[in-house]
Each structure stands twice: as structure tokens, then as C-alpha cells.
Amino acid sequence: MKLSHEWSRATAVFDDPNLVSCAGLVPVLALAEQAGLSSLIEGKVRLASNRVRSAGVNPAGKLTALISGMCAGADSITDVEVIRAGGMSEVFGGVYASATIGQLLREFTHGHASQLASVAREHLVGLVARTGCLPGIAEQAFVDIDSLLRPVYGRAKQGASFGHTKIAGKQVLRRGLSPLATTISTPGAAPMIAGIRLRAGRAGSGKGAASMVTEAVRTARAAGTTGPVLVRGDAAYGSQAVVSAALREKAQFSLVLTKNPAVRRAIDSISEDAWTPVHYPGAVLDPDTGALISDAEVAEVPYTAFAGTRHPVTARLVVRRVRDQTKLDELFPVWRHHPFFTNSTASTTDADITHRRHAIIETVFSDLIDGPLAHLPSGRFPANAAWAICAAISHNLLRAAGTLASPAHGVARGATLRRQLITVPARLARPQRRPIMHLPKHWPWAATWNRLWEQVFTTEHGPPQPA
């Protein structure tokens, strides 16, 4: 592609009031309202006193404006100005300036962030009911929990402290804030965020995990799960508090245990003939014997965890062992063992494969970091906590919209959804007083975009009527 010589001498003028750059926000925000977003915020988020007069007025309008900006790609408060350009104010009511939204966030306290977290959970339930974005949730649901460290650079930022993170496989200390997140997924659906809680950078990974698991399991039940719920996590969450929380909610668990002496003794007690090859993508069949050739093998043994406490738990210790790739020339094979503790009823190999799919939560973190959580923009900790929750709401909203658009978009990355469905330019027109949006001809994803529009504005859920 080459620039036409004629247009190299053209003049660019930002003066068209009838252009919008994010036409995809129309069906997406309509979907948000159908799931009850504004009414939930109005009913739950209450700012009784304000540092700045009028800063806490109409939190529903300001927070939905922030969420719409995040859906369009905003990763800082200033970026929310994108929703005020061109004809956006003709399409949407209550288009607030970024400074006004920033004032609202600075009025937040821990209690207000908790109220907004309740909104996020109930809105997820509404999205599942409206769009079916978690197919198969009635039969099986997976709750995954994990944390990440988001680096910050301002010394005055509240809660910022040094915490451990991995960069290129190495543990390093970085100044930052540490969100703890839970997701809900099914065997046939991408994960949705059930909850996110901002913590100081130096917070231990498992801090607050038990209550987060409780809320996530209850959200999964409210979203329609009648079958088993499996809670998955790594070694930071293989604690008595998390296991007890799962058992109280009648959920199954699959949690990595730290290899303490008791766990090592249990692993050593497994006989050599108990190990079974597990079918990973790299495994192949022996052409002569038909046996599976795999570097990984699994076995299990009964194990009682937390034996020295008042509430010991007896379940299965499933162990995966793999050849140590740094010691391939040894006389006898050297194995590395990876144990996890579970009360699921799946076979040993199925339990191992299901547990390893816990890594799906990393795709959610990738989407958030490539989107609204690229920054935690405020100097106030509660404001950043509210920002993280709004980021979770926008993630779920995009995922639900993608589900309505097509099966491929139902599992697409957030950046893909924004590029193909949200940031679509359009020109507004009113021939014979009928509003029309003229979108680009030959848009590659026009059929998908139209399907989203039709799925949102059906007879039952029509476009909003003028006041």
C-alpha cells in the first residue's frame, strides 16, 4: 500500500461533529444496561460525604462512562476523553469529562470499593443470563484464583511497596500494587472475572484468598451452576483457609501444596508401578507397543493435610513427575515432582490435566495488562481499587458482547474485540428524522458486527426509547 500523491498535500481538520470513532460502544453499552449495570450502581454505590462538592453526584453515570472508555481502550483517566469526541454526545447521554470521573474516583473509600465489587458480581450474573457467555455452567464450573503485581513508579502512590514477581523466569522485587483476582470458566467458555481486589505490593499472594473464593463460588452458583464447582490455585492458595472456604461452599478443590517433609514422605511412598503416562500435546504413541511415550507421569496417594490443626482434611494427593532436563545423562532417571491436593472424583490423569488448565487465568491477566490495567492511574489506593473493579466489569462486558457476535469472538482477546467490534468509525445521519449510523464499506467484520447489533436490539430488548 502506498500513499496517493494527491493526499500528501491534503489538509487535516478535526471539525466534523457527526463522526464517532467507537460505534461499537452502542450495542455494548446497551448490553450493559440490559444486564442492569446502571441500576446496580445506583442501588449499591452511595457516597454520603464528598471532599469536593458534587464529586459524588450521579456515580452511575460517571462509572458507566469510565467503563465505556475502558471498553474503547482507555488505560488512564485522561484517555476517557475519547468518549467525548465528535458525535458521541449525540449517541450517549451523560458523557462526562475525564476530570469529573477522576474526582469521583478520589472520593472512593474501601467501603465504596466493596460496594462496587458487589455490583461487578451481580452484573456478571446478569450478563450470563442475558448472553449465555458461560455455556455449560449448569454442569461444571471452574473457579481459578491468582494474583499479579502491577508496577508503579510514583513514591507517593498509596499502597505501593516492593513485592515479588517473575520476569523472564526469574524472581525479582518491584515496586507496585498487587490485585488478587478470581475467574469463572467452563469447559467450553473463556473465563469471566468473578472478583478483583487491590492489595499492597508487599501483600502475600494468599492474603484475602479465602473470602475471594467464597464470593466466587457463590457467584458461580448465582449464575446457574447446579453441578460441581472446582476451585483451582497454585501453592500460594494451598492453605487451610482456602480449602475450608471451598468445603464450606460445598465446592471441590484442586490446589498445589508446598513440598514440606510430610508431602515428600507421601510422594516417596508411591510405588514405581503406580505411575501412569499422561497424554500432553507432546506425547506420542510407541508404534510397536501402542504405549504412550511421555516425559510426564502421574500417580496419586491418600493424604491428610493440615494434620497438626483442629481441622485436618483427607483427600487425594495427585503427583505429576517429569524428567529433570538438566540431568539427562544420569545412570538412573532424576524426576521433579509437582503435587496438588484435590477432592475431585476425576481419574488421576484427568485430574492432572484439569488442574493444569488453571493457567487459563493468565489469559485474563494478559487482557487486563494490555488494556485498562496497563496503569493504576491515581495516587489514592481506594481510587485504584475502584479502577481495577471497573476494568473487570469492562472485561466481562466485552467478553459477553463477543459471545453474541460469534463463537470466535467469544474466546478472542480483548484487543481483538476492541479492534474489530468497538473502535469502528461511523458517521451519524438523520434522514427523515430517523437516526442512521453509516459505517465503513467493506469492513472485514461487518457481518459479525451486525450480528452483535441484532442480538442486542431484538424485539425483547429493543433500543432505548426517547424520554
ZAMARGU-4260 file (C-alpha; in steps of 0.2 Angstrom, whole numbers, plus 5000, padded with zeros to 4 digits):
<rodrens>
0) 5000/5000/5000 | 5006/5017/4995 | 5000/5035/5000 | 4992/5043/4985 | 5002/5058/4980
5) 4987/5069/4980 | 4983/5066/4998 | 5001/5071/5003 | 4996/5089/5001 | 4979/5087/5009
10) 4974/5097/5025 | 4968/5088/5040 | 4954/5097/5051 | 4946/5090/5066 | 4929/5098/5064
15) 4916/5085/5060 | 4903/5084/5074 | 4894/5069/5066 | 4908/5057/5066 | 4911/5044/5080
20) 4926/5033/5082 | 4919/5020/5093 | 4902/5015/5086 | 4904/4998/5094 | 4900/5006/5111
25) 4882/5007/5105 | 4877/4989/5106 | 4890/4986/5120 | 4883/4999/5132 | 4865/4994/5128
30) 4870/4976/5133 | 4877/4983/5149 | 4860/4991/5153 | 4851/4976/5149 | 4861/4967/5162
35) 4857/4980/5174 | 4873/4990/5176 | 4867/5007/5180 | 4853/5001/5191 | 4865/4991/5201
40) 4877/5005/5204 | 4863/5017/5209 | 4856/5004/5221 | 4873/4999/5229 | 4886/5013/5227
45) 4882/5028/5239 | 4894/5042/5243 | 4887/5050/5258 | 4900/5064/5260 | 4911/5072/5247
50) 4928/5081/5248 | 4924/5091/5233 | 4906/5097/5231 | 4896/5087/5218 | 4910/5075/5215
55) 4900/5061/5221 | 4884/5065/5212 | 4877/5053/5199 | 4890/5039/5202 | 4881/5028/5190
60) 4883/5040/5175 | 4901/5043/5179 | 4906/5025/5182 | 4897/5019/5166 | 4906/5032/5156
65) 4923/5026/5164 | 4918/5008/5159 | 4914/5013/5141 | 4930/5022/5140 | 4939/5006/5145
70) 4930/4996/5133 | 4936/5008/5119 | 4954/5006/5125 | 4957/5019/5139 | 4971/5014/5151
75) 4972/5031/5160 | 4959/5044/5166 | 4964/5056/5153 | 4961/5043/5139 | 4942/5043/5144
80) 4941/5059/5134 | 4939/5048/5119 | 4921/5046/5123 | 4918/5065/5121 | 4924/5067/5103
85) 4914/5070/5088 | 4896/5065/5089 | 4897/5054/5104 | 4887/5066/5115 | 4873/5064/5102
90) 4873/5045/5104 | 4875/5044/5123 | 4868/5054/5137 | 4879/5058/5152 | 4896/5059/5143
95) 4907/5066/5157 | 4924/5074/5156 | 4939/5064/5162 | 4942/5077/5176 | 4925/5074/5183
100) 4927/5055/5183 | 4944/5057/5192 | 4936/5067/5205 | 4923/5054/5208 | 4936/5040/5210
105) 4946/5051/5223 | 4930/5051/5233 | 4930/5032/5235 | 4934/5023/5251 | 4937/5005/5255
110) 4918/5003/5258 | 4914/5011/5242 | 4926/4999/5233 | 4917/4984/5241 | 4900/4991/5235
115) 4907/4992/5218 | 4914/4974/5219 | 4896/4968/5223 | 4890/4977/5208 | 4903/4968/5197
120) 4897/4951/5204 | 4879/4954/5201 | 4882/4962/5184 | 4892/4946/5179 | 4876/4936/5184
125) 4866/4947/5173 | 4877/4945/5158 | 4877/4926/5160 | 4858/4926/5160 | 4857/4938/5145
130) 4870/4931/5134 | 4874/4914/5139 | 4893/4919/5139 | 4897/4904/5151 | 4889/4889/5141
135) 4889/4873/5151 | 4889/4882/5168 | 4875/4871/5174 | 4885/4856/5173 | 4903/4861/5178
140) 4911/4877/5183 | 4929/4881/5187 | 4935/4895/5199 | 4953/4900/5197 | 4962/4912/5209
145) 4979/4920/5207 | 4987/4937/5209 | 4999/4948/5199 | 5010/4963/5203 | 5007/4979/5193
150) 5022/4990/5193 | 5020/5008/5199 | 5034/5022/5199 | 5027/5036/5210 | 5033/5036/5228
155) 5018/5045/5233 | 5006/5032/5227 | 4997/5024/5242 | 5000/5006/5245 | 5014/5005/5233
160) 5028/4993/5240 | 5040/4980/5234 | 5033/4963/5230 | 5040/4948/5221 | 5036/4945/5203
165) 5043/4934/5189 | 5052/4942/5174 | 5060/4931/5161 | 5058/4916/5173 | 5067/4925/5187
170) 5061/4931/5204 | 5063/4950/5206 | 5057/4963/5218 | 5047/4978/5210 | 5038/4992/5217
175) 5019/4990/5214 | 5001/4985/5219 | 4995/4968/5219 | 4977/4964/5213 | 4970/4947/5218
180) 4958/4940/5205 | 4946/4926/5204 | 4938/4920/5187 | 4924/4908/5182 | 4925/4897/5167
185) 4918/4881/5160 | 4925/4868/5148 | 4918/4877/5133 | 4920/4895/5138 | 4933/4908/5141
190) 4935/4914/5159 | 4925/4929/5166 | 4931/4939/5181 | 4921/4935/5197 | 4930/4947/5208
195) 4946/4958/5209 | 4953/4965/5225 | 4968/4978/5225 | 4981/4975/5238 | 4998/4982/5243
200) 5013/4976/5233 | 5021/4968/5248 | 5005/4958/5252 | 5007/4939/5252 | 4999/4930/5237
205) 4986/4921/5248 | 4981/4936/5258 | 4962/4938/5257 | 4960/4922/5246 | 4948/4913/5257
210) 4935/4927/5256 | 4938/4929/5237 | 4935/4910/5234 | 4919/4911/5244 | 4912/4925/5234
215) 4917/4917/5218 | 4909/4901/5222 | 4893/4910/5227 | 4893/4920/5211 | 4895/4904/5201
220) 4880/4897/5209 | 4870/4913/5206 | 4875/4912/5188 | 4867/4895/5186 | 4879/4882/5192
225) 4870/4867/5199 | 4884/4854/5196 | 4901/4853/5204 | 4912/4869/5206 | 4931/4866/5206
230) 4942/4879/5214 | 4960/4879/5207 | 4975/4888/5213 | 4994/4887/5214 | 5005/4884/5230
235) 5001/4901/5237 | 4982/4896/5239 | 4985/4878/5246 | 4981/4883/5263 | 4969/4878/5276
240) 4959/4894/5275 | 4956/4892/5256 | 4952/4873/5257 | 4940/4876/5272 | 4932/4890/5262
245) 4929/4878/5247 | 4922/4865/5258 | 4910/4877/5267 | 4903/4881/5250 | 4902/4863/5245
250) 4914/4865/5231 | 4928/4854/5226 | 4946/4860/5226 | 4962/4857/5217 | 4977/4866/5225
255) 4995/4865/5224 | 5004/4860/5241 | 5021/4866/5246 | 5033/4852/5246 | 5036/4850/5265
260) 5043/4835/5274 | 5025/4827/5275 | 5022/4829/5257 | 5039/4822/5252 | 5036/4807/5263
265) 5019/4804/5254 | 5027/4806/5237 | 5041/4793/5242 | 5028/4781/5247 | 5021/4779/5229
270) 5027/4763/5221 | 5036/4763/5204 | 5022/4754/5195 | 5009/4766/5201 | 5015/4780/5189
275) 5004/4782/5173 | 5010/4792/5157 | 4999/4807/5154 | 4994/4812/5137 | 5001/4830/5135
280) 5002/4838/5117 | 5020/4832/5116 | 5016/4814/5120 | 5017/4801/5106 | 5012/4783/5104
285) 5025/4769/5103 | 5022/4761/5085 | 5027/4744/5091 | 5018/4743/5108 | 5005/4756/5107
290) 5010/4763/5124 | 5011/4781/5127 | 5028/4789/5127 | 5028/4804/5138 | 5040/4814/5149
295) 5027/4816/5162 | 5019/4803/5173 | 5005/4805/5187 | 5001/4795/5202 | 4991/4798/5217
300) 4991/4793/5236 | 4979/4797/5250 | 4985/4811/5261 | 4979/4821/5276 | 4983/4839/5275
305) 4984/4851/5290 | 4986/4836/5301 | 4993/4846/5316 | 4977/4858/5316 | 4960/4856/5323
310) 4953/4853/5306 | 4963/4841/5296 | 4957/4837/5278 | 4959/4820/5270 | 4959/4819/5251
315) 4969/4814/5236 | 4987/4819/5233 | 4990/4819/5215 | 5008/4820/5209 | 5015/4824/5192
320) 5033/4819/5189 | 5044/4825/5174 | 5062/4821/5169 | 5074/4834/5175 | 5080/4841/5159
325) 5096/4847/5167 | 5101/4829/5171 | 5098/4819/5156 | 5115/4809/5157 | 5112/4801/5174
330) 5113/4782/5177 | 5096/4782/5184 | 5082/4795/5179 | 5080/4810/5190 | 5062/4817/5192
335) 5055/4833/5198 | 5038/4831/5207 | 5023/4843/5207 | 5010/4838/5219 | 4992/4845/5221
340) 4979/4841/5233 | 4961/4838/5227 | 4945/4830/5232 | 4938/4829/5214 | 4931/4812/5208
345) 4940/4813/5191 | 4953/4800/5187 | 4971/4803/5191 | 4976/4808/5173 | 4960/4819/5170
350) 4963/4827/5187 | 4980/4832/5182 | 4975/4839/5165 | 4961/4848/5173 | 4972/4856/5186
355) 4985/4862/5174 | 4971/4871/5165 | 4971/4883/5180 | 4984/4893/5169 | 4969/4900/5159
360) 4968/4914/5172 | 4984/4921/5164 | 4975/4925/5148 | 4964/4936/5159 | 4979/4945/5166
365) 4986/4947/5149 | 4970/4955/5143 | 4969/4967/5158 | 4988/4972/5157 | 4985/4975/5138
370) 4970/4986/5142 | 4964/4995/5157 | 4977/4988/5170 | 4991/4995/5160 | 4991/5008/5173
375) 4984/5011/5190 | 4982/5030/5187 | 4978/5038/5204 | 4988/5042/5219 | 4974/5036/5231
380) 4973/5017/5235 | 4954/5016/5235 | 4953/5025/5218 | 4964/5012/5211 | 4954/4999/5219
385) 4938/5006/5210 | 4948/5007/5194 | 4953/4989/5195 | 4935/4984/5198 | 4929/4994/5183
390) 4942/4986/5172 | 4935/4969/5177 | 4917/4975/5173 | 4923/4981/5156 | 4932/4964/5153
395) 4916/4954/5156 | 4906/4966/5146 | 4917/4964/5131 | 4918/4945/5133 | 4899/4944/5133
400) 4897/4955/5118 | 4910/4944/5109 | 4899/4929/5113 | 4884/4937/5105 | 4894/4942/5090
405) 4902/4925/5085 | 4909/4909/5093 | 4927/4915/5088 | 4924/4932/5096 | 4918/4923/5112
410) 4935/4917/5115 | 4945/4932/5107 | 4957/4943/5116 | 4951/4960/5122 | 4962/4969/5110
415) 4954/4959/5096 | 4937/4963/5102 | 4941/4982/5103 | 4949/4982/5086 | 4936/4973/5077
420) 4920/4977/5086 | 4922/4993/5096 | 4933/5005/5088 | 4923/5006/5072 | 4921/5023/5064
425) 4904/5029/5059 | 4895/5045/5053 | 4879/5050/5061 | 4864/5055/5050 | 4845/5058/5052
430) 4836/5057/5035 | 4818/5059/5038 | 4822/5061/5057 | 4827/5043/5058 | 4844/5040/5066
435) 4856/5030/5055 | 4875/5026/5058 | 4885/5025/5042 | 4899/5013/5045 | 4914/5009/5033
440) 4911/5000/5017 | 4919/4983/5016 | 4923/4982/5035 | 4930/4965/5036 | 4920/4960/5052
445) 4904/4969/5046 | 4893/4953/5047 | 4899/4949/5065 | 4896/4967/5070 | 4878/4967/5063
450) 4875/4950/5072 | 4880/4959/5088 | 4868/4973/5084 | 4854/4961/5080 | 4857/4951/5096
455) 4857/4966/5107 | 4842/4975/5099 | 4830/4961/5097 | 4811/4963/5100 | 4813/4959/5118
460) 4827/4970/5121 | 4824/4985/5109 | 4834/5001/5108 | 4830/5014/5122 | 4815/5025/5119
465) 4817/5044/5119 | 4812/5052/5135
</rodrens>
